[in-house]
Amino acid sequence: MKSNSQPATKRDLAELESRLEARLDTQLGPSAKGIREALKARTESLQQVLRDFQSEILKGFLRHHETQNVLLRLLMNTASVLHQRMETVELRLVEIEKRLLLNPRNPDPNR
């Protein structure tokens, strides 16, 4: 290991970890192995619970997304229908304007 004034490297930390594990194994004996196995089992159990939470959250987002898609499609359909109706009104207005230009009414009733 380096002197105390220099920062530790990953390699230094790995060496320290292996020395500590060896010391624990010699001091605790078989109980250290049991503790490690219990810790590993707890870790795996916790990981599974976190995966389950993640799945539930994603399912919730999916339901929300599907609802929003339905509402968006409904809004787009409504906008499309309104656009078609507006086009129909504009076409009718153009037809009326054409008729008025071709057959102008006499604004003066005395004529």
N, C-alpha and C positions, 0 to 999 in steps of 0.2 A: 504494500500500500504506500502511497505517497506521503510526504510530510504533512503535518496538520495544517499548514498554511495554504495548501493547494486543494482545489475542489475535487470531490470524489467522482470517478468515472462510472459508467454503467458496469464495466468489468469489475471495478472495486466493490460495487454494491452486490454484484452477483457472487463474488468470493465471500463477502461478509455473510450473505444469506446462506450459502452452503455451509460455512463454518457454524453459524447459529443453529441450523437444522441438525447438523451432526452433534453439536453439544446437547441440544434438546433430546435427541434420540438416546444419547448415552445417559442423560440424567433422568429422563422420564421413562425410558424403556418402552415396553409394549403400550403403555397408556398414551404415549405420543402418537403412535400409529392410529389408535382408536380415535383420538381427538382429531387428527387429520382427516380420517374417513368421515367422521361426523360433520366436520366443517365442510368437506367436499359435498356431502349429501345435502347439507343446508344450502350451500351455494347453488347446487343444481336445482333444488326445490324453489329457491328464490328466483332463479332464472326462468323457470317454467311459469311461475306466477306473473312475472313481468311480461313474458310472451303472451300470456292469456290477457293481461290488461291491455297490451298493445293491440291484440286482435279485437277486443271489444271496442276500443276507441276507434279503430279503423272501420269496423262495422257501423258504428254510429255516424262517422263521417260519410260513409257510403250511402246510408239511408238519407242523410241530409242532402247529399249531392243529387241523389235520384229525385227527391222532392223538388229541389231547385230546378232541375232539368225539366220536370213536368211543368212547373210554373213558367219557366222561360219559353217553352214550346207554346204554351197557351197564350202568352203575351205576344209571341211572334205571329201566331195565327190570327190573333185579334188585330194586330197591326197590318197584316196582309189583307184581311177583310176590309179594314178601314181604307187602305190604299186602293183597293179595287173599287170600293164605293165612290171614293173621291174621283177616280178616273172616269167613272160612269157619269158623275155630275158634271165634270169638265167637258166630256164629249157632248152631253146634252146642251150645255151652255154654248159650245162652239156651234152646234146645229142651230140654236136659236139666233145667235149672232149672224150666221150666214143668211138665214131667212130674212132677218131684219135688213141686212145690207142689200139683198137682192130685191126685196119688196119693201122699200122704206114706206112707212106710213106718212101721210101728209100731216105735218104738225099744225097747219093752219086749216081749221074747218071751213073757212070761207072759200077756199079754192076749189 
